[in-house]
Amino acid sequence: MATFSLEIITPYRQFFSGEAEAVVFTIPDGEYGVQAGHAPTVTVVVPCTLRYKVDGQWQTAAVTSGIAEIMPEYTILLVAAAEHPDEIDLNRAEAALQRAEEKLRLQGSFQDHLSAQAALSRAMARLKTGKKP
């Protein structure tokens, strides 16, 4: 299978840099898959369990919101945070989920509601990625 250069970058570290066969992540409309030769695109990334295939093996990571630049020979994802499954503290993620759900139940400002929705999405992505199958 053809490969392309994949970089997953956060403000704190270069999470991944190397050749990949595919990457799948979530955009506002649903899941989005990329392989070598993809048409040039720029899109938004929403919190999700990202999957990328290297040397025939699928790997996962929890990522938060960001943007993706996709070109035929490379893809760059700039996200606020990215974590391998073994880096996720499930207890902390569960507590964050409960806090976000409680904030959504409260009658706050529109900004508070958007903030709680974002926190809920991040917590759900972390929990989904961190739980072992």
TORLO-294277 format. One record per residue (C-alpha): residue in one letter; x, y, z. Coordinates in nm, 3 decimals, decimal comma, always signed. Example, Ala and Ser with C-alpha at 12.3 -4.5 7.8 and 13.67 -1.06 7.14 Angstrom:
res; c1; c2; c3
A; +1,230; -0,450; +0,780
S; +1,367; -0,106; +0,714
This chain:
res; c1; c2; c3
M; +0,000; +0,000; +0,000
A; +0,126; +0,350; -0,084
T; +0,230; +0,573; +0,205
F; +0,230; +0,945; +0,279
S; +0,399; +1,162; +0,538
L; +0,180; +1,207; +0,849
E; +0,244; +1,458; +1,124
I; +0,028; +1,497; +1,433
I; +0,136; +1,807; +1,622
T; +0,017; +1,964; +1,948
P; +0,139; +2,288; +2,106
Y; +0,340; +2,075; +2,351
R; +0,492; +1,802; +2,137
Q; +0,521; +1,637; +1,803
F; +0,292; +1,343; +1,875
F; +0,371; +1,148; +1,557
S; +0,586; +1,202; +1,252
G; +0,643; +0,934; +0,992
E; +0,511; +0,741; +0,697
A; +0,153; +0,617; +0,723
E; -0,076; +0,413; +0,502
A; -0,398; +0,577; +0,624
V; -0,542; +0,805; +0,890
V; -0,905; +0,830; +1,003
F; -1,041; +1,108; +1,224
T; -1,367; +1,289; +1,285
I; -1,481; +1,613; +1,124
P; -1,813; +1,791; +1,193
D; -1,988; +1,580; +0,925
G; -1,856; +1,241; +1,044
E; -1,549; +1,023; +0,998
Y; -1,289; +1,128; +0,742
G; -1,030; +0,895; +0,593
V; -0,706; +0,984; +0,416
Q; -0,472; +0,773; +0,205
A; -0,179; +0,862; -0,022
G; -0,283; +1,068; -0,321
H; -0,577; +1,234; -0,144
A; -0,708; +1,555; -0,298
P; -0,584; +1,877; -0,132
T; -0,814; +1,968; +0,157
V; -0,819; +2,171; +0,476
T; -1,075; +2,068; +0,736
V; -1,166; +2,098; +1,102
V; -1,089; +1,809; +1,339
V; -1,329; +1,749; +1,628
P; -1,245; +1,554; +1,947
C; -1,230; +1,186; +1,859
T; -1,040; +0,861; +1,860
L; -0,802; +0,904; +1,569
R; -0,674; +0,592; +1,395
Y; -0,361; +0,573; +1,183
K; -0,206; +0,277; +1,002
V; +0,171; +0,231; +1,009
D; +0,343; -0,081; +0,871
G; +0,007; -0,257; +0,842
Q; -0,085; -0,197; +1,209
W; -0,365; +0,036; +1,322
Q; -0,281; +0,261; +1,615
T; -0,516; +0,489; +1,807
A; -0,495; +0,821; +1,984
A; -0,739; +1,053; +2,156
V; -0,723; +1,396; +1,993
T; -0,899; +1,721; +2,068
S; -1,013; +1,985; +1,823
G; -0,785; +2,129; +1,560
I; -0,730; +2,148; +1,186
A; -0,595; +1,916; +0,920
E; -0,408; +2,004; +0,603
I; -0,426; +1,720; +0,355
M; -0,217; +1,702; +0,038
P; -0,151; +1,408; -0,196
E; +0,191; +1,338; -0,039
Y; +0,139; +1,452; +0,323
T; -0,114; +1,521; +0,597
I; -0,060; +1,749; +0,894
L; -0,296; +1,753; +1,190
L; -0,262; +2,044; +1,431
V; -0,462; +1,957; +1,742
A; -0,480; +2,103; +2,091
A; -0,390; +1,769; +2,251
A; -0,317; +1,408; +2,154
E; -0,274; +1,106; +2,381
H; -0,189; +0,741; +2,332
P; -0,435; +0,506; +2,505
D; -0,181; +0,419; +2,777
E; -0,136; +0,789; +2,860
I; -0,503; +0,838; +2,948
D; -0,605; +0,845; +3,315
L; -0,951; +0,688; +3,292
N; -1,055; +0,804; +3,640
R; -0,967; +1,163; +3,555
A; -1,148; +1,138; +3,220
E; -1,458; +0,996; +3,391
A; -1,455; +1,282; +3,645
A; -1,424; +1,535; +3,359
L; -1,720; +1,371; +3,185
Q; -1,933; +1,397; +3,499
R; -1,837; +1,765; +3,550
A; -1,924; +1,846; +3,188
E; -2,259; +1,668; +3,211
E; -2,341; +1,861; +3,530
K; -2,250; +2,193; +3,365
L; -2,480; +2,108; +3,074
R; -2,768; +2,051; +3,317
L; -2,720; +2,394; +3,474
Q; -2,878; +2,700; +3,319
G; -2,575; +2,909; +3,232
S; -2,478; +3,143; +2,953
F; -2,448; +3,032; +2,593
Q; -2,068; +3,045; +2,630
D; -2,089; +2,819; +2,937
H; -2,300; +2,575; +2,737
L; -2,050; +2,568; +2,448
S; -1,761; +2,521; +2,690
A; -1,940; +2,232; +2,861
Q; -2,016; +2,069; +2,525
A; -1,649; +2,091; +2,426
A; -1,540; +1,943; +2,761
L; -1,793; +1,662; +2,720
S; -1,662; +1,581; +2,370
R; -1,301; +1,573; +2,492
A; -1,386; +1,349; +2,788
M; -1,585; +1,108; +2,572
A; -1,302; +1,080; +2,317
R; -1,048; +1,013; +2,593
L; -1,269; +0,748; +2,754
K; -1,339; +0,575; +2,423
T; -0,969; +0,569; +2,334
G; -0,843; +0,473; +2,678
K; -1,074; +0,178; +2,740
K; -0,929; -0,154; +2,640
P; -1,145; -0,361; +2,399
